[in-house]
Amino acid sequence: MKYVILHADGMADQPRQELGGRTPLQAAATPNLDRLAQGGELGLLGAVTDGVRRGSGLTGTAILGYDPKKYYQGPGPFEAASLGVAVGEHDVVYRCTMVTLRADAQSGAKGGLNEIKKLGLHMAMDDATAGLISTEEARELIEAINEQLGSEMIQFYPGLGHRHLMVWVNGKSRAVCQDPQSLVGRPIAEALPAGEGADILWQLMDASFQILRDHPLNEERSKAGQKPANCLWLWGQGRAVFWPSLSERFKTAGVVVSQSDVHRGLGSMAGLAVVEGARLAEGGLRAQAAVALEELKKNDFAYVHVELPDEVVYGSDVVAKVKAIEAVDRELVGPLLEGVTKLGSHRIAAFCDAGNVQQGQGAESPGFFAYRDSAVAAPAGTGQRFTEAEAQASTVPPRDATKFVVRLFAKGS
């Protein structure tokens, strides 16, 4: 028996005026996801994340069967695990995002950004990805930061694009920090770190602003019409905790296949073998499907995580999101379903959620699932699609994501 969890991260959405009141999933042609929904059970996920601070990897924690209230500490520890950064039990890992800040005209700030000497209340979040800065450029900047701010207590580590890490040895983890994406276009006055350890975080962010503002690379970016990566934004913190192994729990060898540092780290902490991102990067979605199928020949379980490209996730082009969803369905889901069927008996659970980007941007789209067991005959003529509306209209009661793996791996039917 082969077991697959397909996590479509960030594809759920709200109805959009540009799409005639439909969601991107409703507007997209997704015959393979629809086939999965028609071949089994479709329904909503229960609100298993109530009372838990939001962040990347939260839904993944739940659908791999771990109670987020106990195990989810924030995305920082996941990224550290993926990047191979050693973290002690008393250390705190912060996400360290390169952002673009600008002077906030509404606050009465005068002059350009270059005239502002310190991080403060007169600034606004212009871009939470620093103009989708490249990994190569970002590495140069994070190395400059670590050279000047790194110490025995504080270390900065390069990641991918605008996403990086800071490890605070014996640090504070209870500061209130906000996702920079939720602040785009808004003043940062009420969003700077607060609470325990906030003074240290504020000092580090201010120092990073002073270092990056005048860095030659940012001067080059500005001259080229690109947004400068002029500040490090600290958030998403957490301590590493011990997770019981998913593979040992269900006596099934498993693997995680994802291009996301967060989700590769999540899989690693759950005891799954990790497919390195380099195996997936050049071949895109088709390579991800091929690698997942290759790994399923050696393992009985695969957690396949996919998310839309940054330029789609953080952009405003809804039609581009529709096309990206169609590409996932065509290039990943289709080959994966076809290949798993050839491997024999199987169970597949597909989960879809709004991801981390929509948080703080109004009503959140519901998470939902489709589940198919090859040993159970598909219901005839349902015609249902893999969409938010049809999951909401389903007569299937909402399922607790943390308990879904028990059903997935259950012996017998």
C-alpha positions in Angstrom: 0.0 0.0 0.0 1.2 3.5 -0.9 0.2 6.5 1.0 0.4 10.1 -0.3 -0.4 13.4 1.3 -0.6 16.2 -1.3 -0.5 19.6 0.3 -1.6 22.4 -2.1 -0.4 25.4 0.0 -1.9 28.8 -0.6 -4.3 27.9 -3.4 -7.5 28.4 -1.5 -8.8 32.0 -1.8 -11.8 34.3 -1.5 -14.2 35.1 -4.5 -12.6 37.7 -6.7 -14.4 40.5 -8.5 -11.9 40.1 -11.4 -13.0 36.5 -11.8 -16.7 37.3 -11.8 -17.2 36.4 -8.1 -15.3 33.1 -8.5 -12.2 32.0 -6.6 -9.0 31.2 -8.6 -9.7 27.5 -8.0 -13.2 27.8 -9.4 -11.9 29.7 -12.4 -9.0 27.3 -13.1 -9.3 24.2 -15.2 -8.2 21.4 -12.7 -9.3 18.1 -14.2 -6.9 16.0 -12.1 -7.8 17.6 -8.7 -11.4 17.3 -9.7 -10.9 13.6 -10.5 -9.5 13.2 -7.0 -12.5 14.9 -5.5 -14.9 12.9 -7.5 -13.2 9.6 -6.7 -13.8 9.8 -3.0 -14.6 12.2 -0.1 -14.6 16.0 -0.2 -15.0 18.2 2.8 -13.7 20.9 5.1 -10.9 20.8 7.7 -11.9 21.5 11.2 -10.4 24.6 12.9 -7.5 22.7 14.5 -5.4 25.9 14.6 -7.6 28.0 16.9 -5.6 29.7 19.6 -2.2 29.0 17.8 -0.2 31.9 16.4 -0.2 31.8 12.6 2.8 31.1 10.4 4.2 29.1 7.5 4.2 25.3 8.3 1.2 25.5 10.7 -1.2 23.6 8.4 1.5 21.1 7.5 2.1 20.4 11.2 -1.6 19.6 11.6 -2.0 17.4 8.5 1.1 15.3 9.5 -0.8 14.5 12.7 0.9 16.8 15.3 -1.2 19.0 17.5 0.0 22.6 16.7 -0.7 23.8 20.3 2.0 21.4 21.4 4.4 21.2 18.6 4.2 24.4 16.5 6.6 27.0 17.7 6.8 29.1 14.5 8.4 28.6 11.1 12.0 29.5 12.3 12.9 26.0 13.7 11.7 24.3 10.5 13.9 26.4 8.3 16.9 25.8 10.6 16.3 22.0 10.3 16.1 22.3 6.5 19.3 24.3 6.2 21.2 22.1 8.6 21.7 24.8 11.2 22.4 23.3 14.6 20.1 24.7 17.3 20.4 24.1 21.1 17.3 23.4 23.1 17.4 26.9 24.7 18.2 28.7 21.4 15.5 30.7 19.6 15.3 30.8 15.8 13.9 33.9 14.1 12.9 34.3 10.5 15.0 37.0 9.1 13.2 38.5 6.1 14.8 41.1 3.8 12.3 43.9 3.3 12.0 47.3 1.7 11.0 50.1 4.0 10.1 53.6 2.8 9.4 57.0 4.4 5.8 57.2 5.6 4.3 60.3 4.1 1.2 60.1 6.3 3.4 60.4 9.4 4.7 63.7 8.2 8.2 62.4 7.5 10.1 64.8 5.3 12.9 64.0 2.8 13.8 60.7 1.2 14.6 57.4 2.8 18.4 58.2 2.7 17.8 61.1 5.1 16.3 58.8 7.7 19.0 57.7 10.1 17.2 55.3 12.4 14.4 52.7 12.2 11.3 54.3 13.6 7.7 55.2 13.6 8.0 57.4 10.5 8.5 54.4 8.1 6.2 52.1 6.2 6.5 48.6 4.7 7.0 49.0 1.0 7.8 45.4 0.0 8.0 42.3 2.2 10.2 40.5 -0.3 12.7 43.3 -1.1 11.6 43.2 -4.7 11.9 39.4 -4.8 15.7 39.8 -4.3 17.8 37.0 -5.7 19.5 34.4 -3.5 22.9 35.5 -4.7 22.4 39.2 -3.9 20.7 38.4 -0.6 23.6 36.1 0.5 26.1 39.1 0.0 23.9 41.3 2.2 23.3 38.7 5.0 27.0 38.0 5.1 27.7 41.7 5.6 25.1 41.8 8.4 26.6 38.8 10.1 30.1 40.2 9.8 29.0 43.4 11.7 26.3 42.1 14.0 27.1 38.4 14.5 28.5 37.4 17.9 28.6 34.4 20.3 25.0 35.1 21.1 23.6 36.1 17.7 24.3 34.5 14.3 22.7 35.1 10.9 22.4 32.4 8.3 21.6 32.7 4.6 18.5 31.0 3.1 16.8 31.5 -0.2 15.7 34.8 -1.8 14.4 37.2 0.9 14.1 34.4 3.5 16.9 34.0 6.1 17.5 33.0 9.7 18.8 34.4 12.9 19.7 32.2 15.9 19.7 33.8 19.3 21.6 31.6 21.8 19.6 31.3 25.0 17.3 33.9 23.6 13.8 35.2 24.3 11.0 33.6 22.3 7.8 35.4 23.6 8.2 38.7 21.8 5.2 39.7 19.7 6.4 40.0 16.1 4.3 40.4 12.9 4.6 38.8 9.5 5.9 41.6 7.2 3.6 40.6 4.4 0.6 41.6 6.5 2.1 45.1 6.8 2.7 46.0 3.1 1.5 49.6 2.5 1.1 50.3 6.2 3.2 52.2 8.8 5.4 50.0 10.9 4.8 52.1 14.0 2.5 49.6 15.7 4.1 46.5 14.2 7.6 46.6 15.6 8.5 43.8 18.1 6.9 44.2 21.5 7.2 42.3 24.8 9.9 40.1 26.1 13.3 40.7 24.3 11.8 43.3 22.0 14.5 45.8 22.9 17.2 43.5 21.5 15.2 42.7 18.4 14.5 46.4 17.7 18.3 47.2 18.1 19.2 44.5 15.7 16.6 45.6 13.1 17.7 49.2 13.5 21.4 48.2 13.1 20.5 46.2 10.0 18.8 49.2 8.4 21.9 51.4 9.0 24.1 48.7 7.4 22.0 47.9 4.5 20.8 51.4 3.6 24.2 52.4 2.3 25.4 49.1 1.1 26.8 49.3 -2.5 24.6 46.4 -3.7 21.5 48.3 -2.7 22.8 51.4 -4.4 23.1 49.4 -7.6 19.6 48.0 -7.1 18.2 51.4 -6.7 20.0 52.8 -9.8 18.6 49.8 -11.8 15.0 50.6 -10.6 14.9 47.7 -8.2 13.8 47.9 -4.6 16.6 47.9 -2.1 16.7 45.3 0.6 17.2 47.9 3.3 16.2 46.2 6.5 16.0 42.8 8.2 12.5 42.0 9.7 12.6 39.6 12.6 9.6 37.4 13.2 8.3 33.8 13.1 10.4 32.8 16.1 10.4 29.5 18.0 12.5 27.0 19.9 13.3 23.6 18.5 11.2 20.8 20.2 11.4 17.0 20.0 8.9 15.5 17.7 8.0 11.8 17.8 8.8 10.2 14.5 5.9 9.8 12.1 7.6 6.8 10.4 8.1 5.0 13.7 4.5 5.7 14.8 3.0 4.1 11.8 5.8 1.7 10.9 6.0 3.2 7.4 9.1 4.6 5.7 8.3 8.1 4.5 9.8 11.0 2.5 9.0 14.7 2.1 9.1 16.2 -1.4 9.0 20.0 -1.4 10.9 23.1 -2.7 10.1 25.0 0.6 12.8 25.1 3.3 10.0 25.3 5.9 8.3 22.1 4.7 11.5 20.2 4.2 12.4 21.1 7.7 8.9 20.1 8.9 9.3 16.7 7.3 12.8 16.3 8.8 11.5 17.0 12.3 8.7 14.5 11.7 11.3 11.8 11.0 10.8 11.7 7.2 13.7 11.4 4.7 14.2 14.7 2.9 14.6 15.2 -0.8 17.0 18.0 -1.4 15.6 21.1 -3.1 18.4 20.9 -5.8 16.8 17.7 -7.2 13.6 19.7 -7.8 14.7 23.2 -8.6 15.6 23.0 -12.3 12.8 20.6 -13.4 10.0 22.4 -11.7 6.6 20.8 -11.1 7.2 17.8 -13.4 10.4 17.0 -11.7 8.7 17.1 -8.3 6.1 14.6 -9.5 8.9 12.4 -11.0 11.0 12.5 -7.8 7.9 11.8 -5.6 7.1 8.7 -7.7 10.7 7.6 -7.7 10.8 7.9 -3.9 7.5 6.0 -3.6 9.1 3.0 -5.2 11.5 2.9 -2.2 9.1 4.2 0.5 5.5 3.6 1.3 4.6 7.2 2.2 5.3 10.6 0.6 4.4 14.1 1.8 4.3 16.2 -1.3 4.1 19.9 -0.7 3.6 22.4 -3.4 3.1 26.2 -3.3 2.7 28.8 -6.0 5.7 30.9 -7.2 6.5 34.0 -5.1 5.7 36.3 -7.9 2.2 34.9 -8.0 1.7 34.6 -4.2 2.9 38.2 -3.5 1.6 39.7 -6.7 -1.8 41.2 -7.5 -2.5 39.4 -10.8 -5.3 37.1 -10.1 -5.3 35.6 -13.6 -1.6 34.7 -13.1 -2.7 32.8 -10.0 -5.4 30.9 -12.0 -2.7 29.9 -14.6 -0.3 28.8 -11.8 -3.0 26.6 -10.3 -3.6 25.0 -13.7 0.1 24.4 -14.1 0.2 22.6 -10.7 -2.8 20.4 -11.7 -1.4 19.6 -15.2 2.3 19.2 -14.4 2.3 17.8 -10.8 -1.1 16.4 -9.8 -1.8 14.6 -13.1 1.5 12.7 -13.4 1.5 12.0 -9.7 -2.0 10.4 -9.7 -1.2 8.4 -12.9 2.0 7.2 -11.4 0.6 6.2 -8.0 -2.2 4.3 -9.7 0.4 2.2 -11.5 2.1 1.4 -8.2 -0.9 -0.5 -7.0 -3.1 -0.1 -3.9 -2.9 3.4 -2.6 -4.6 6.1 -0.4 -4.3 9.8 -1.2 -5.3 12.8 0.9 -5.1 16.2 -0.8 -5.2 19.3 1.4 -5.7 22.8 0.3 -5.4 26.0 2.4 -5.0 29.7 2.0 -1.4 29.6 3.1 0.3 32.3 5.2 -0.1 35.2 2.8 -3.8 35.9 3.4 -3.4 36.3 7.1 -4.5 39.7 8.3 -6.2 40.4 4.9 -9.8 39.9 5.8 -11.8 36.7 5.9 -9.6 33.6 5.6 -10.5 31.0 3.1 -11.4 27.6 4.6 -9.0 24.7 4.4 -10.4 21.6 2.8 -9.5 18.1 1.7 -10.2 15.3 -0.8 -9.5 11.7 0.2 -9.4 8.7 -2.0 -8.8 5.0 -1.2 -8.2 2.8 -4.3 -9.8 -0.1 -2.5 -13.2 1.8 -2.3 -15.3 2.1 -5.4 -15.7 5.8 -6.4 -19.3 7.1 -6.1 -21.1 7.4 -9.4 -21.7 10.7 -11.2 -20.9 13.2 -8.4 -19.4 15.7 -10.8 -18.0 17.7 -7.8 -14.9 19.8 -8.2 -12.0 20.5 -6.0 -13.1 23.9 -4.9 -13.8 25.8 -1.7 -17.5 26.2 -2.4 -18.1 22.5 -3.1 -16.2 21.5 0.0 -18.4 23.8 2.0 -21.5 22.4 0.4 -20.4 18.8 1.2 -22.4 16.7 3.6 -19.2 15.3 5.0 -18.6 16.8 8.5 -15.4 18.9 9.0 -12.4 16.6 9.7 -9.7 17.2 12.3 -6.5 17.4 10.3 -4.4 16.1 13.2 -6.3 12.9 13.2 -6.4 12.3 9.4 -3.1 10.4 9.3 -4.6 7.8 11.6 -7.2 7.2 9.0 -4.7 7.3 6.2 -2.4 4.6 7.7 -5.2 2.5 9.2 -4.9 -1.2 8.5 -7.7 -2.7 6.4 -10.3 -0.6 4.7 
